[in-house]
Amino acid sequence: MKLIHKFKSPNFDKRKSSKILFIIIHYTALKNYREAISYLSDPKNKVSSHYLISQTGAIFNLVSEKNRAWHAGISYWDGITDLNSTSIGIELDFSNYKKNKNYSKKMINSLVKLLIILQKKYNIKKTNILGHSDIAPFRKKDPGPKFPWNILRKKSLVIDPNKQNPYKISFIKKWFKKNKLNTSKKMTIFILSYLGYDTINLKQDNYSLSKIIMAYQNHFIQSNITGKVDNVTLNFLIKHLLNNLLTKT
């Protein structure tokens, strides 16, 4: 896999952690990869990523992996708030412009190759390859509903929450209710929190709950993006919880 080192961004500092735990996937929301490189390399924008992948599959290394790129911003995952220090950021040349409104096959092929290398190099868990909207669901939407998470699942790069397990959903719901998680909303918040999402203020704020559910659906249930705690979403969340638990045991 060939990396292009021609362009370098000055927007980085030292990591506050020596351990890289996450890979965060973004989209640029700009006209093309040239415009994205310019934006990510401009000091006044105070934003950057380690990698940028173009529509043709070219991979640009803008910031060294040893440094802290500024791609995550205000974010949270599983108790960690400085995601920039513990992650590698990958930007994809995608937006709503005519020429880059889809994730091209060449782009995704390059992404898969890069993920395989990074995952092995840093021993990154399947559950820790995330979208920007996972770690910042109240302000970010990328990589969005068009991003082909299913391809990453087929390549065994990320967890498949929907795989079969020996437990029945009805049994788990009964267990939840016995433990005072007796509404769909309470079950949903509990599971999202367990998975790593920022649920601290959700109990009093239905709008934020809708945003975080939408982020979850954009990643895991792209056929059911409603922003609501419906039966499809709750049942899927329970399967996801069980598969995470079984993976850890």
Steps between C-alpha positions, in 0.01 A plus 500: 500500500649831389466809717537851362711725724505803271270711719545560872271675747651717776188446709611254767661477842632230733276214604407494868481122486751252360223248429303521174162338563269627226466572131249774419349524150387838364385655175638829373171668389710698250500523119795266436810355663718796392274743679499266802881483513516878484245535779663238724842662448399859573616606850208739546248212477658309791383165363685204348501124459770238471370373167284615211373258234388633161227369271768326293635321808815710545603511868658824623690495831457853635605450864737242645329230706728583793341845522158616620295614201201728561213306348271389785429832671267497799424130528441206732523123490486258791617759751776644279467867408833565326444280197765691304771363729385139475396471136595517135275711280415408142321749273314378191446720193120498523237776494174588329676639191437319171849353463545360850151431631562126524762282666687361201615140479864609467470722807351223714756246375779735611326561831476126565872453425591788732273374778652152482850644544405741781288244686784250502768759579323641807291196597180704468179325603221452248270703726740796485475578129240776513341783307529865599128497578553219754735709711326834438134411425355837604698701244631265229341274235802353320569258349120487457238251382671433166820373658530123433555364851375166365819465293714547813286241680545250216876553522483434879647842571210606723256316723179358351231579760238298315667161503322208663539438872345242736283748694143608429413870486185443708706346781735801508208744505357319803838524671513873429155555649587305813795736546283815473585564136130468431453725196638491147666838561680379813616182325626701202695747712653219706619311191630810320694593813645150528610509135686827560266781393469822700166458681565721804221754434256288300241431772376859494553577134296316233655704217850381593371143532366523145838628375694219666256234375537644150879474531467138609262418215727669243776265610320176576142502361513695176171348385316655797616859555213644702661670800244315713505224761296262285486121531746445214758723668449365852519137388814574301654680799437195718667273243791745486534498878496118514755463221731750670470310828564167329801645316655609829451165673 
